[in-house]
Amino acid sequence: MKKIILTTLLLPSLCLASSQNTYKKDTITLLSKDEMAKIMAEPPELRAQMESRKKQMEEKGYIENDNKYASFLLNLKQSAKDEIRAYYGTQFKEDTHLKTQPSEIKLAFEFKKLPIHEKNILGYAPIGTYLKNPVEGWNGIKVFFMDKDTSICAYEFTDLKLSNGGVMMAKENVKNIVGKKPTFLSVEGSDQSGYVYSVTWYDQLKTNRVDCSTEKYQKNTLDKVIALSNKINRR
């Protein structure tokens, strides 16, 4: 079973597929939105929902919803300390709780240090799939940190090649922004939950994403997250 990233109208969503011959291994396959909808077997109501999300981004600059992830990020500074303290020294290789250093996580790839001061990093966590053959370790990592221009942010990296993955994306929505690589932008949230500004970009089958949070919507924050993403991409 191969893991395939399907990028729909805005941000990519991860799904599993057992027999997809449309994509090519080790590369990105560009499809039309109609082709994507057919592959994903989208019901009409889902397609309408995605079109509504796209319209909100174009008209308001964000998609309005009760975003629990925004609340999570905004409250992470204290909860991260509590989790690290509770699970410090865990020897289980597949443990997914926060760690103080990336060296505490069994990774299947070499992690490149972020251009973030160590004092601003809140913790590291494994993401993706824990592989055992031909290499052992997680194929992804997530880093939580404080950012002076926004609030609390998270960077995640996943190497889909290690898990025999593929990427298919709607060509109408591709913007070559971060490092001139295929990039997707999104802002979601509400005044009650807070907002998350997301930048996702692809380097072949290596997926990168930065999420930053604010309590209230700020029009120029997405530009700041794009600048941060470019800084991370250049490391």
KAGIMO-V496863 format. One record per residue. RES is the residue in one letter. SS is DSSP state (@ for helix, = for strand, . for the rest). D_FIRST is the distance of its C-alpha to the first C-alpha in Angstrom with 2 decimals. Layout:
BEGIN
((RES & SS & D_FIRST) (RES & SS & D_FIRST))
END
This chain:
BEGIN
((M & . & 0.00) (K & = & 3.78) (K & = & 6.65) (I & = & 9.47) (I & = & 13.07) (L & = & 15.13) (T & = & 18.80) (T & . & 20.99) (L & . & 24.78) (L & . & 25.32) (L & . & 22.83) (P & = & 19.08) (S & = & 16.99) (L & = & 13.58) (C & = & 11.04) (L & = & 7.45) (A & = & 6.58) (S & . & 4.82) (S & . & 7.78) (Q & . & 9.80) (N & . & 12.30) (T & . & 14.73) (Y & . & 13.85) (K & . & 14.64) (K & . & 13.01) (D & . & 15.39) (T & . & 17.39) (I & = & 18.08) (T & = & 18.24) (L & = & 21.22) (L & = & 21.47) (S & . & 24.28) (K & @ & 24.19) (D & @ & 24.47) (E & @ & 21.47) (M & @ & 19.45) (A & @ & 20.90) (K & @ & 19.97) (I & @ & 16.28) (M & . & 16.25) (A & . & 18.55) (E & . & 21.05) (P & . & 23.96) (P & @ & 27.36) (E & @ & 28.12) (L & @ & 25.11) (R & @ & 26.14) (A & @ & 29.69) (Q & @ & 28.69) (M & @ & 26.97) (E & @ & 30.08) (S & @ & 32.26) (R & @ & 30.52) (K & @ & 31.02) (K & @ & 34.65) (Q & @ & 35.32) (M & @ & 34.13) (E & @ & 36.42) (E & @ & 39.40) (K & @ & 39.36) (G & . & 37.23) (Y & . & 34.92) (I & = & 32.96) (E & = & 34.91) (N & . & 33.23) (D & . & 33.61) (N & . & 31.35) (K & @ & 30.67) (Y & @ & 28.98) (A & @ & 32.33) (S & @ & 34.21) (F & @ & 31.94) (L & @ & 32.54) (L & @ & 36.23) (N & . & 36.73) (L & @ & 34.63) (K & @ & 37.55) (Q & @ & 38.87) (S & @ & 35.74) (A & @ & 34.12) (K & @ & 37.13) (D & @ & 36.98) (E & @ & 33.31) (I & @ & 33.78) (R & @ & 36.92) (A & @ & 35.33) (Y & @ & 32.40) (Y & . & 34.09) (G & . & 33.51) (T & . & 30.43) (Q & . & 29.13) (F & . & 25.72) (K & . & 23.25) (E & . & 20.65) (D & . & 23.46) (T & . & 22.88) (H & . & 26.57) (L & . & 28.62) (K & = & 30.02) (T & . & 33.08) (Q & . & 31.66) (P & @ & 28.32) (S & @ & 29.32) (E & @ & 28.84) (I & . & 25.06) (K & . & 22.93) (L & = & 21.22) (A & . & 19.03) (F & . & 21.15) (E & . & 24.83) (F & . & 25.87) (K & . & 28.59) (K & . & 31.30) (L & . & 31.93) (P & . & 35.39) (I & . & 36.18) (H & . & 39.09) (E & @ & 38.11) (K & @ & 40.45) (N & @ & 38.50) (I & = & 35.11) (L & = & 34.41) (G & = & 31.37) (Y & = & 27.94) (A & = & 24.73) (P & = & 21.20) (I & = & 18.37) (G & = & 14.65) (T & = & 12.65) (Y & = & 14.61) (L & = & 13.46) (K & . & 15.12) (N & . & 14.34) (P & . & 15.76) (V & . & 17.35) (E & . & 17.97) (G & = & 18.36) (W & = & 17.27) (N & = & 15.88) (G & = & 18.20) (I & = & 21.75) (K & = & 24.06) (V & = & 27.82) (F & = & 30.39) (F & = & 33.83) (M & = & 37.11) (D & . & 38.10) (K & . & 41.76) (D & . & 41.16) (T & . & 38.99) (S & . & 38.38) (I & = & 35.29) (C & = & 32.26) (A & = & 28.74) (Y & = & 26.80) (E & = & 23.10) (F & = & 21.12) (T & = & 17.40) (D & = & 16.18) (L & @ & 12.79) (K & @ & 13.27) (L & @ & 13.15) (S & @ & 9.56) (N & . & 8.58) (G & . & 9.08) (G & = & 11.23) (V & = & 14.27) (M & = & 15.96) (M & = & 19.38) (A & = & 22.42) (K & @ & 25.04) (E & @ & 27.91) (N & @ & 27.04) (V & . & 26.50) (K & = & 29.36) (N & = & 29.76) (I & . & 31.49) (V & @ & 30.36) (G & @ & 31.06) (K & @ & 30.91) (K & . & 27.12) (P & = & 25.16) (T & = & 26.19) (F & = & 25.94) (L & = & 28.69) (S & = & 29.17) (V & = & 31.83) (E & = & 31.59) (G & = & 33.95) (S & = & 37.44) (D & . & 40.76) (Q & . & 40.06) (S & . & 36.72) (G & = & 36.94) (Y & = & 34.89) (V & = & 31.79) (Y & = & 31.81) (S & = & 28.41) (V & = & 27.77) (T & = & 24.26) (W & = & 24.02) (Y & = & 21.64) (D & = & 22.32) (Q & . & 19.68) (L & . & 16.43) (K & = & 18.63) (T & = & 19.13) (N & = & 22.55) (R & = & 24.15) (V & = & 27.64) (D & = & 28.82) (C & = & 32.55) (S & = & 34.58) (T & = & 38.12) (E & . & 40.12) (K & . & 41.49) (Y & . & 40.19) (Q & . & 41.41) (K & . & 41.10) (N & . & 41.13) (T & @ & 38.54) (L & @ & 35.60) (D & @ & 37.49) (K & @ & 37.87) (V & @ & 34.14) (I & @ & 33.55) (A & @ & 36.18) (L & @ & 34.56) (S & @ & 31.17) (N & @ & 32.95) (K & @ & 34.63) (I & @ & 31.41) (N & @ & 29.84) (R & . & 32.94) (R & . & 32.81))
END
